[in-house]
Amino acid sequence: MRDVREVWAAGSAQVTKWRQQPVIVQTVRAAAAATVAYVVALRFSPEAAPLTAPLTALLVVQVTLYATLTTGIRRVNAVVAGVLVAIGFSALVGLTWWSLGLLILAALAVGHLVRVSEFVPEVAISAMLVLGVTRIGDTAWARILETVIGAVVGLGCNLLFAPPVWVGAAGESIEDLARRMRRLMLRVGDEAAGRTQVAAATESLHEARQLDHDIVDVDAALKQAEDSLRLNPRVREGLLHRVVLRTGLDTLEICTVVLRVLTRTLTDLAKERTPEPLFESHIGTVFERLLSEVGDAVVSFAVLVTTDVSRSAESAEARLAHELTAATATRDKLAQLLLEEVQRDARQWQLYGAMVTEVTRMLDELDMEHRSRRLLEELDRCTREQRELMPRLDRLRRRLRRARRNRGAPSTRTT
């Protein structure tokens, strides 16, 4: 019996994991929406096979509700524009090789004018399909009807079955980036504690440059998470979540740039000091400990910005503060040792100073007070942009808030 329970629990966990995968969720939702759209279109469209409806639903349904709304509106506009262009051409000319070329040219131009973004080719496709049939009037309106049905079904699919919030996936990407940075720092510190070869330093520099590509992947995951937070009924403080994740990634991106510069400085230092060791043994040991502490702080920072439970966030914040304090003390000790080394031999004093400056920059970026100021500035900026874009909605929100405060305020009248 116990084995059966364990197998059942493992199977349930695996199913839950599959359900949380973006590709699987997107595939199931798109297939269901396309099927429902086709069934609905069979009842309302005069066409025998209204395939435009499932095609529209398939293209409209996206991973997030925000993307579904924006995509659906643009696609409907593209199809309607293409149909109107085809109706205009059918009233003037028939279907010939030169009229087809003019039709495509006009449809693409209209697509750019109505700003349908990636659906500009859809304007020309709709125009060609409508112009190529005999019953131009019936087919045109049938295509518009099928497009609207597909868009409505695609939107309704996400309204009835709320799309997942991809904050977890974005958080995992951010933490994975931080751990890769930490592994690189540990390796660089381990090499610096011994006799660093120029080839090894160059390899570390190349790996630090590869972190730029990782930033692009994490940014894509974060954009998906930001879209999933917009207009999602399951999220109450979507703006705050977006700002926390975005500013966190910005900080890590700055740290990757600084880490790349640091590895470049160490590469130049290795070239200058060959065949001598990079540091004296006692300096190399302190530098190794410093990079280890900074790497731990980077990981703790990533955990902090991706944690939404208050108790876990407090623990991560306390751990980050402790690690930053330890790293700052080690940085000061390293700076003093390097100063003594420069007083004895001033040949590479510029590189020593640059190295300490780069580590200091990372510590400043991870500092809690700096992060708090950055969060407040970004929240103010986003709030101001929302007010400028939607002033009427902002006024309505303020009125509703005042009304709620007035209802909750105790009465001051006396009997």
N, C-alpha and C positions, 0 to 999 in steps of 0.2 A: 504493500500500500504506500509505503514511504517513497519507494522508487517511482511509483506512478505519479505521486504528487510532485516530486522533483522534476520529472519529465514534463508534466503539465505546466509547472511554473516556468521552466526553461522555454517551453514552446510559447507561452503567453508573453514572456519577455522578448522573445525574438519577433513575434507578431507586432508588439508595441514598437520595437525598434524599426521594423519595416514601415509601419504607419507614419513614423516620424521622418522618413527619408523624403526629401523634396521631389526626387524623380518619381518615386512610387505614388506619392500623393497627387502630383501633377498629372500623371498618366491616368489614374483612376478618375479624377475629377473631369479631365478633358473628354475621356471616352463616354462617361455618363452624360455629360452636357451635350455632346454631339448626338447621342442616341435620342435623348429627350427632345432636342430641337428638331430632329428629323420626324419624329412621331407627331409633334405639334404641327409642323409645316404640312404634313400629309392631309391634315384636316382643313387647313385654311388656304393653302396655295393651290392655284389651278394647274400647276405643273404636275406631271405624273411622277417625276422623281425630283423633288425639291432639295437637291444636294447643297444648294447655297446656304441653307439654314445650318446643317451640321458643320459645314466648312467654317461658317462665321463663328459658331459656338466654339469650335476647336481652336480657332485663332484668338478668340476673345478671352477665353478662360486662361488666366495666368495664375502664378503661384500666390499672389497677394490680391486683396480686394481693391487696393488703390490702383494697381496695374490693370486689373480687370475693368474698372470704371474708365480710366483714361484710354485704354486700348479699344474698348467697345465704342466709345464716342468717336474716336478717330476712324475706326473701320466703317461704321455706319456712314459717316461723312464721305469717306472715300467711295463707297458703293453708290450712294445717292449722286455724287458728283459725276461718276462715270456713266450712270444711267442717263442723267440729264444731257451730258455731252452726246451720247449715242442718239437720244431722241432728236436733238438739234440737227445732227448730221443726217439722220434718216429722212428728215423733212426736206433736205436740200439735195443730197446725192445718195446713190446706192453704194453697194459694197464693191469697190474696185481696188486695184493695187495702190493707186495714188490716193484714193480716199481713205484707205486703211492707214497709210503713212501719215496723212494729215490728222486722222482721228487719234492715233497714238501720240503724235506731237502735241495736239491740243489737250488731250487727257492728262499727259504728264505735266504740262504747264498749269492746268487747272489744279492738279494735285498739290503742286507747290504753293499755289495761291491760297487754297483753303487750309493749308498747313496740317496735312494729315500725317506728317512725319514719315515713319517707315512704310506707310501704306500708300505711298505715291504710285508704285506699280499697280496696286489694286484698282486705282481709278481707270487706268488703261485696260486692265483685264476685264473689268465690268463693262466698259464701253464696247470692247470687241465682242464679248459674248452676247450682248444685247443687240448690237448691230448685225450680227451674223444670223439672226433668226428672221422668220417671215412676219410673224405676228408681233410687231414691234411694241405696240401699246400694252398688250396683255403681258408679254414677257418682261417688259421694263418694270411694271408695277409688281409683278410676281417676284422679281429679283429683289426689289426694295423690301417687300413684305417678308421674304425669307431672311434677308439680312437683319431686319429688325427682330424677327423671331429668334434667330441665333444669338444676337447680342443680348436680348432680354433673358433667354435661358441661361446663357453663360454668366450673366450678372446674378441671376437668381440662384444659381448653383453655389456661388460664393456667399450669398446672403443667407441661404438656408443652412449651408454647411460651412461655417466660418473657417476660413483658411488658417493654418497654423501660424504662430508667431515665430519667426526664424531668428530670434535673439539668441537662443541656445547655440545654434550652429555658428552664428557670428562670434559669440563668445569663445567657442572652442577654437575657432580660427585665430582669434587674438591671443589666446593663451598659448596655442601651438607656436605662433610667431615668437612670443616672449621666451619660450623654452628653447627654440632654435638659437635665439640671441644668447641665451645663457650658456648653451653648449659651446658656442663659438668663443665666448669670453673665457670659459674654463680652459679650452684648448690653448688659446693665446697666452693665458697666464701660466699654464704648465710649460709651454715652450719658452716663455720669457724667464722662467726660473732656472732653466738650464742654458745650454749653448744654442741659441737660435740661429738656424741656417737661413740664408736669404730665400731659398726655395720654399721653406716652410712658412716664412713670413708672407711671401707672395701668394701662396695658396690660401692663407687666412684672409688676405686682402680680397682675393677672388670670391671667396665664400661670403664675405661681408657685402660685396657688390651684388651677389645673388639674392640677398635679402630684399632688394628693390623689387624683384619679381614677386617675392612672397607678399610684399605690401600690396601689390596690384590684386592678387587673389583674395587677400583679406578684405580689401576695399570693396570688391565685388560682393562678397558674402555680407558685408555690412550694409551695402546699398539694398540688398534684398531684405535684410532685417528692418531697415528704416522704412521701406515700402510696406512691409507687413504690419508695421505699427500704425501707419496712417489709416484712418477711417475704419479701424478694426474695433468692433464692439466689445471685444474681450480685453482691451487695453484701456486703462483709465488715464495713465500719465505717459502717453506716447511720446510727447515732446521731450520730457525729461530723460526717458530711456534712450532716445535717439542722440541727444546731446551728450550724455554720459559715454556712450559707446564711441561716438565720433571724436570727441575730445581725447578719449583714451587712445584711440588709434593714431590720432595726430601726434600725441606724445611719443608713442612707440616709433612712429615714423621718424621723428626728430632724433630719437635715440639710435636708430639704425644708421642714419646719416652720420652722426657723431662717431658711432662705432666703426663705420667705414673709414672715416678720417683718422681715427686712432690706429687702425691696422695699417693705414698708409704711413703714418708717422713711425710705427714700429718697423715697417719694411725699410724705410729710409735710414732708420737708426741701425738696422742690421747691416745694410750696405756700408755705412760709414765705419762700423766697428769691426767688420770682418778682417781678420779671423778671431778677434777678441770676443768674449761673451757679451751679450746685450747689456747685462747689468752685473754688478758684483753679486755674489750669492745672497747676502743679507738683503740687498735691495730687491733682487728678483723674488725672494720669498714674500716680501711685503707687497710687491706689485701683484703677485699671484693671488694673495689673500684679498686684495682690493677688488680685482676683477671678479672673484668668486662672490664677494658681498654685493657688488653692483648687479651681477647676474641674478642673484637671489631677489634683490629689490625689484628688478624688472619683472620677474615672474609674479611676485606679490602684488605689484601694481596692476598687472593684467588680471589677476584674480579679483582684485578689488573692483575694477571697473566693470567686470562681467558678473558680479554677485549681486542678486536682487533681494536676498534675505538679510534683514537688518543685523541679526546676530552674527552671521558669517561675514558680513561686510565689516562689522566692528572688529572681529578677530583679524581679518585681512589688513585692516587699517593699522591696528596695533603692531602687527608683524612687520608691515612696511615701514612704520616709523622706527622700530627697533633696528631694522636692517640699514636704513638710511643713516641713523646715528652711528652705527658701527662703521659703515663705509666712509662716512665723513671723517671719523677719527683716524681710520687707516690712511685716507687720502692725505691728511695733515702730516702723518708720520712719514709717508712716502715723499711728500714735498720737502720735508726737512732733510731726509737722507739724500735726495737729489741735489738739494742746495749745497750740502757738504761735498758731494761728488763734484759739482760744478766748481766749487772753490778750489778743489784739488786739481781738476782737469776740466777746463772750460771749452773743450773742442765741440761738444754736442749740446751746449746749453740751450739752443733754440728748440731742439727736438725734445729735450726734457721738459722745458716749459710748456710746449704745445701738448705734450702727453698729459700733464697735470690739468691743463686748461680743458681738454676734451673730457676727461673724467668728471671734472667739476660741472661741466655743462650737462652731462647726463644726470648727475645728482640734483641739479637745479630743476630740470624738467620733471623729475619724479617727486619733487618736494610737494607735500600736502597743501601748503598755503598757496603755492603757485597753481596747483590744480584747482583749488577752490575759486581763485580769482578767474581762472580760465573758464570754469563752468558758469560762473555768474555772467561773465561777459558774453559767452555764447548764448545763454538763455535770454539775456536782454536783446541780443541781436535777432534771434529767431522770433521772439515775441514782437519786436518792432516790425520785422518783415511781414509777419502775419497780419498785423494791424494795417499796414500799408496796402497789402494785396486785397484784403477783405474788410474794408472799414465798416460796412453795414453789419456784417456778422459780428465784428468786434463790439459794436455798440449794442447789439442784441444780447450778447453774452454779459456785458456789464449791467444791462438792465435786469437780466435774470438773476445775476448775483446780488444786486441791490434788493430785488424783490424777496429773495430767500433770506437775506439778512434782516429785512424789515419784518418778515413773518416770524423769524426766530427771536427777535428782540422783545423783551418784556414790556408790557404796557405801562405807561407812566401816568395814566389817568387815575384819579382818585374818586372814590364814590362818596 
